């Protein structure tokens, strides 16, 4: 389950955009977004790099958390 720190996700609209990008990679992915900590948790079998690319293409900087 990859977790991403998305520090430039600052509002509900940002969170919705990031969630839409994640769902574009895997429509059945479970996405949990905490705007307070700017953390995006994804439950999916798809590779983390695919989600990183989608978040980047949506205009945000997602750092994969170890």
C-alpha positions in Angstrom: 0.0 0.0 0.0 1.9 3.1 -1.2 1.7 6.3 0.9 2.5 9.6 -0.7 3.3 12.9 1.0 1.8 15.6 -1.3 2.8 18.9 0.3 1.2 21.0 -2.4 -2.2 19.5 -1.9 -3.7 22.3 0.2 -7.5 22.2 -0.2 -10.5 19.9 -0.9 -10.3 20.7 -4.6 -6.6 19.6 -4.6 -7.5 16.4 -2.8 -10.3 15.6 -5.3 -7.9 16.1 -8.2 -5.3 13.8 -6.6 -8.0 11.2 -5.9 -9.2 11.4 -9.5 -5.6 10.9 -10.7 -5.2 7.8 -8.5 -8.5 6.4 -9.7 -7.4 7.0 -13.3 -4.6 4.4 -12.7 -6.8 2.0 -10.7 -10.5 2.6 -10.6 -10.9 0.1 -7.8 -8.2 1.5 -5.6 -9.0 2.5 -2.1 -7.8 6.1 -1.5 -7.6 7.7 1.9 -6.6 11.4 2.0 -5.6 13.3 5.1 -5.5 17.0 4.2 -4.1 18.0 7.6 -1.0 15.9 7.1 -1.2 16.0 3.3 -0.9 12.3 3.2 -2.4 10.1 0.5 -2.7 6.4 1.3 -3.5 4.1 -1.6 -4.6 0.4 -1.4 -4.0 -1.2 -4.8 -2.0 -3.9 -6.5 -0.7 -1.5 -9.1 2.9 -0.3 -8.8 3.6 2.8 -6.8 5.4 4.4 -9.7 2.2 4.5 -11.7 0.5 6.5 -9.0 3.5 8.8 -8.6 3.3 9.5 -12.3 -0.4 10.2 -12.2 -0.1 12.5 -9.2 2.7 14.4 -11.0 0.6 14.6 -14.2 -2.2 16.1 -12.2 0.1 18.9 -11.2 1.2 17.8 -7.7 4.4 16.6 -6.1 3.9 13.2 -4.5 6.8 11.9 -2.5 6.6 8.1 -1.8 6.9 7.4 1.9 9.0 4.4 3.0 
